[in-house]
Amino acid sequence: MTQSENIENTYIDTDDGIAEVDTTTASDIETQPISWTWPPYLPRGTAVLVIGDGGNGKSFFTLAIAAAVSKGLPLPGMEEAILPPSDIIIHNSENA
């Protein structure tokens, strides 16, 4: 018997009544290797948050990284780029 078999079903109230929620314990999740855009700072294929006080250069930092990745240039501390020129998506909610 695994640990997850010991967990009772979880139910939540919704506008439509009671709904059953599937649960998984962390010990039952298989790890996967991380693919890096900029090891060990920027994982590839994930959302990344850059958080800090205003005026500390978050926007400059993210745009500099985006510019390097879009041109296929190496990032700081790297001898050569590990990605070809790539598309970039930037979501800025600073002024929202």
Z-matrix of the N, CA and C atoms (Angstrom, degrees):
N
C 1 1.459
C 2 1.520 1 108.92
N 3 1.331 2 116.58 1 129.96
C 4 1.461 3 120.47 2 177.82
C 5 1.519 4 109.50 3 -87.55
N 6 1.332 5 115.12 4 165.70
C 7 1.459 6 119.25 5 178.64
C 8 1.515 7 111.85 6 -59.77
N 9 1.342 8 116.82 7 -35.03
C 10 1.457 9 118.60 8 -176.83
C 11 1.527 10 111.88 9 -66.68
N 12 1.323 11 117.33 10 -23.20
C 13 1.460 12 119.93 11 177.93
C 14 1.526 13 111.55 12 -72.69
N 15 1.328 14 116.63 13 -17.75
C 16 1.460 15 121.00 14 178.00
C 17 1.517 16 112.61 15 -82.86
N 18 1.343 17 117.62 16 -13.67
C 19 1.454 18 121.09 17 -177.46
C 20 1.518 19 108.77 18 -82.80
N 21 1.316 20 116.06 19 128.64
C 22 1.458 21 119.72 20 177.03
C 23 1.515 22 109.00 21 -75.17
N 24 1.337 23 116.10 22 157.06
C 25 1.454 24 120.15 23 176.53
C 26 1.514 25 109.46 24 -59.74
N 27 1.316 26 115.44 25 143.41
C 28 1.449 27 121.60 26 -179.96
C 29 1.519 28 108.64 27 -105.75
N 30 1.317 29 116.03 28 137.17
C 31 1.456 30 121.31 29 -179.32
C 32 1.522 31 109.01 30 -124.87
N 33 1.326 32 116.01 31 146.06
C 34 1.458 33 120.82 32 176.88
C 35 1.518 34 109.17 33 -130.59
N 36 1.327 35 115.65 34 151.66
C 37 1.459 36 120.88 35 174.97
C 38 1.523 37 108.91 36 -82.78
N 39 1.327 38 116.04 37 133.88
C 40 1.461 39 121.52 38 175.59
C 41 1.519 40 108.15 39 -128.04
N 42 1.313 41 116.09 40 172.62
C 43 1.464 42 119.99 41 176.66
C 44 1.528 43 111.45 42 -61.70
N 45 1.339 44 116.24 43 -24.83
C 46 1.459 45 121.19 44 -178.57
C 47 1.528 46 112.48 45 -96.42
N 48 1.314 47 118.36 46 7.90
C 49 1.467 48 121.00 47 -179.23
C 50 1.515 49 110.92 48 119.47
N 51 1.317 50 115.57 49 -148.83
C 52 1.464 51 122.18 50 -178.38
C 53 1.527 52 108.75 51 -96.27
N 54 1.341 53 116.51 52 135.69
C 55 1.463 54 121.56 53 178.78
C 56 1.513 55 109.53 54 -124.20
N 57 1.324 56 116.31 55 141.03
C 58 1.457 57 121.23 56 176.66
C 59 1.524 58 108.98 57 -86.22
N 60 1.319 59 117.10 58 137.97
C 61 1.453 60 122.94 59 -179.23
C 62 1.521 61 108.06 60 -115.73
N 63 1.336 62 116.21 61 127.56
C 64 1.460 63 120.26 62 175.59
C 65 1.523 64 109.12 63 -74.67
N 66 1.314 65 117.13 64 136.38
C 67 1.464 66 121.46 65 178.93
C 68 1.522 67 109.66 66 -122.71
N 69 1.323 68 115.58 67 151.88
C 70 1.455 69 122.95 68 176.61
C 71 1.522 70 107.81 69 -137.73
N 72 1.310 71 116.54 70 135.27
C 73 1.459 72 118.92 71 176.61
C 74 1.527 73 108.75 72 -79.75
N 75 1.307 74 116.24 73 151.50
C 76 1.461 75 120.92 74 -179.09
C 77 1.527 76 111.24 75 -60.36
N 78 1.324 77 117.78 76 -32.04
C 79 1.466 78 120.60 77 -179.08
C 80 1.527 79 112.10 78 -68.17
N 81 1.326 80 117.88 79 -17.51
C 82 1.466 81 121.15 80 179.17
C 83 1.528 82 113.19 81 -91.83
N 84 1.325 83 118.29 82 -2.85
C 85 1.461 84 122.22 83 -179.81
C 86 1.519 85 109.13 84 -89.00
N 87 1.330 86 115.92 85 125.99
C 88 1.458 87 120.42 86 179.02
C 89 1.523 88 109.89 87 -81.69
N 90 1.314 89 116.14 88 132.68
C 91 1.463 90 120.18 89 178.97
C 92 1.522 91 110.16 90 -75.63
N 93 1.315 92 115.45 91 153.91
C 94 1.454 93 122.13 92 177.09
C 95 1.523 94 108.52 93 -128.35
N 96 1.319 95 116.98 94 146.51
C 97 1.472 96 118.21 95 178.12
C 98 1.522 97 110.52 96 -63.56
N 99 1.316 98 115.82 97 149.16
C 100 1.462 99 121.54 98 -179.66
C 101 1.521 100 108.90 99 -93.96
N 102 1.315 101 115.92 100 131.27
C 103 1.454 102 122.12 101 173.75
C 104 1.530 103 106.38 102 -95.82
N 105 1.325 104 117.00 103 127.84
C 106 1.461 105 120.79 104 -172.42
C 107 1.515 106 112.26 105 -106.99
N 108 1.324 107 116.16 106 139.31
C 109 1.460 108 122.67 107 167.19
C 110 1.522 109 108.83 108 -85.84
N 111 1.330 110 116.05 109 -40.63
C 112 1.469 111 123.24 110 179.28
C 113 1.529 112 107.59 111 -141.29
N 114 1.343 113 116.96 112 89.82
C 115 1.468 114 119.74 113 -176.01
C 116 1.525 115 111.34 114 -66.25
N 117 1.296 116 120.18 115 141.64
C 118 1.467 117 129.67 116 -14.26
C 119 1.526 118 111.85 117 -96.74
N 120 1.323 119 117.64 118 33.95
C 121 1.460 120 121.05 119 -172.17
C 122 1.525 121 114.93 120 -100.92
N 123 1.325 122 117.91 121 -36.91
C 124 1.451 123 121.27 122 -169.74
C 125 1.528 124 110.79 123 -129.45
N 126 1.343 125 116.96 124 100.02
C 127 1.464 126 119.06 125 179.06
C 128 1.528 127 110.64 126 -71.50
N 129 1.321 128 115.74 127 147.50
C 130 1.464 129 121.83 128 -178.56
C 131 1.531 130 110.21 129 -82.89
N 132 1.330 131 116.09 130 140.10
C 133 1.455 132 121.04 131 173.44
C 134 1.510 133 115.15 132 75.93
N 135 1.316 134 117.54 133 25.11
C 136 1.460 135 121.08 134 179.68
C 137 1.523 136 109.65 135 -133.23
N 138 1.308 137 115.35 136 163.30
C 139 1.464 138 120.17 137 171.48
C 140 1.527 139 107.74 138 -81.60
N 141 1.317 140 116.17 139 139.26
C 142 1.463 141 121.34 140 -179.23
C 143 1.516 142 108.21 141 -127.24
N 144 1.322 143 116.87 142 132.43
C 145 1.463 144 121.78 143 176.49
C 146 1.519 145 109.53 144 -101.41
N 147 1.316 146 116.37 145 135.58
C 148 1.464 147 122.26 146 173.52
C 149 1.519 148 105.32 147 -115.03
N 150 1.329 149 115.49 148 113.02
C 151 1.460 150 121.15 149 -171.76
C 152 1.528 151 109.50 150 -122.63
N 153 1.326 152 116.49 151 137.74
C 154 1.451 153 120.60 152 176.63
C 155 1.510 154 110.26 153 177.29
N 156 1.308 155 115.78 154 172.88
C 157 1.463 156 121.25 155 178.59
C 158 1.519 157 110.40 156 -65.28
N 159 1.322 158 115.79 157 153.13
C 160 1.455 159 121.70 158 177.81
C 161 1.521 160 111.89 159 -61.11
N 162 1.317 161 115.88 160 143.89
C 163 1.460 162 120.39 161 176.96
C 164 1.514 163 115.10 162 84.60
N 165 1.329 164 118.17 163 5.41
C 166 1.464 165 120.63 164 -178.98
C 167 1.515 166 113.96 165 -94.17
N 168 1.345 167 117.97 166 1.27
C 169 1.455 168 120.24 167 174.41
C 170 1.518 169 115.90 168 96.71
N 171 1.335 170 118.12 169 19.22
C 172 1.467 171 120.50 170 179.61
C 173 1.523 172 111.34 171 -60.16
N 174 1.318 173 117.11 172 -46.62
C 175 1.465 174 120.80 173 -179.08
C 176 1.524 175 110.63 174 -64.80
N 177 1.313 176 117.96 175 -44.99
C 178 1.467 177 121.32 176 178.39
C 179 1.520 178 110.09 177 -60.43
N 180 1.324 179 117.31 178 -45.38
C 181 1.459 180 122.64 179 -179.71
C 182 1.529 181 111.07 180 -59.31
N 183 1.339 182 116.73 181 -51.03
C 184 1.464 183 119.56 182 -176.78
C 185 1.527 184 111.67 183 -66.73
N 186 1.326 185 117.93 184 -37.43
C 187 1.466 186 119.79 185 177.77
C 188 1.529 187 111.75 186 -69.42
N 189 1.324 188 118.41 187 -34.31
C 190 1.461 189 121.39 188 176.84
C 191 1.531 190 110.22 189 -66.35
N 192 1.320 191 117.33 190 -42.23
C 193 1.470 192 121.38 191 177.41
C 194 1.526 193 109.25 192 -64.75
N 195 1.345 194 117.24 193 -45.92
C 196 1.463 195 121.22 194 179.95
C 197 1.532 196 110.72 195 -60.48
N 198 1.323 197 117.99 196 -41.71
C 199 1.462 198 121.43 197 179.79
C 200 1.529 199 110.85 198 -63.09
N 201 1.340 200 117.11 199 -43.87
C 202 1.469 201 120.63 200 179.82
C 203 1.522 202 111.16 201 -64.54
N 204 1.332 203 117.11 202 -44.77
C 205 1.466 204 120.39 203 -179.64
C 206 1.522 205 110.38 204 -65.81
N 207 1.335 206 117.64 205 -40.27
C 208 1.468 207 120.26 206 -178.24
C 209 1.530 208 112.14 207 -65.96
N 210 1.345 209 116.84 208 -26.34
C 211 1.465 210 120.90 209 179.40
C 212 1.527 211 112.73 210 -98.13
N 213 1.344 212 116.65 211 -5.55
C 214 1.459 213 119.67 212 -178.12
C 215 1.511 214 113.41 213 74.48
N 216 1.341 215 116.70 214 29.53
C 217 1.465 216 121.84 215 -179.76
C 218 1.527 217 110.54 216 -92.13
N 219 1.337 218 117.88 217 155.81
C 220 1.468 219 119.49 218 176.52
C 221 1.520 220 111.11 219 -67.74
N 222 1.304 221 115.55 220 148.70
C 223 1.463 222 121.81 221 176.71
C 224 1.525 223 108.81 222 -90.34
N 225 1.346 224 118.15 223 164.76
C 226 1.472 225 120.52 224 -177.26
C 227 1.531 226 112.37 225 -51.39
N 228 1.323 227 115.36 226 134.20
C 229 1.454 228 121.41 227 178.91
C 230 1.519 229 114.38 228 84.54
N 231 1.332 230 117.72 229 -1.21
C 232 1.462 231 121.50 230 -180.00
C 233 1.527 232 109.05 231 -106.48
N 234 1.322 233 115.73 232 140.15
C 235 1.461 234 119.84 233 179.15
C 236 1.522 235 111.31 234 -76.96
N 237 1.328 236 116.95 235 -34.11
C 238 1.461 237 120.65 236 178.74
C 239 1.521 238 109.24 237 -146.28
N 240 1.304 239 115.44 238 159.19
C 241 1.462 240 120.85 239 -179.47
C 242 1.533 241 109.00 240 -70.49
N 243 1.323 242 115.98 241 144.95
C 244 1.453 243 119.36 242 177.11
C 245 1.526 244 111.51 243 -104.68
N 246 1.332 245 116.35 244 0.48
C 247 1.460 246 121.67 245 178.44
C 248 1.517 247 110.41 246 -128.57
N 249 1.318 248 116.97 247 146.86
C 250 1.464 249 118.62 248 169.65
C 251 1.524 250 108.24 249 -72.60
N 252 1.330 251 118.88 250 170.52
C 253 1.466 252 119.13 251 174.95
C 254 1.531 253 109.74 252 -51.00
N 255 1.333 254 116.15 253 132.93
C 256 1.464 255 121.23 254 -172.02
C 257 1.516 256 111.18 255 -132.09
N 258 1.335 257 115.12 256 155.10
C 259 1.462 258 120.80 257 175.05
C 260 1.521 259 110.15 258 -72.19
N 261 1.319 260 116.23 259 151.11
C 262 1.458 261 122.87 260 -177.17
C 263 1.518 262 109.08 261 -129.13
N 264 1.328 263 116.37 262 140.55
C 265 1.460 264 122.34 263 170.76
C 266 1.520 265 107.23 264 -119.65
N 267 1.317 266 117.13 265 127.46
C 268 1.466 267 121.72 266 177.14
C 269 1.518 268 108.10 267 -119.24
N 270 1.320 269 116.17 268 126.84
C 271 1.468 270 121.64 269 175.08
C 272 1.521 271 106.92 270 -115.51
N 273 1.306 272 117.19 271 116.37
C 274 1.451 273 121.83 272 -179.19
C 275 1.521 274 108.61 273 -111.26
N 276 1.311 275 116.59 274 113.21
C 277 1.470 276 119.87 275 177.72
C 278 1.530 277 110.68 276 -114.76
N 279 1.324 278 115.82 277 20.07
C 280 1.464 279 120.88 278 -178.30
C 281 1.515 280 112.00 279 -59.96
N 282 1.307 281 117.51 280 -38.99
C 283 1.451 282 120.74 281 -176.47
C 284 1.525 283 113.48 282 -101.11
N 285 1.314 284 116.19 283 18.04
C 286 1.469 285 120.02 284 -177.59
C 287 1.508 286 111.37 285 -80.03
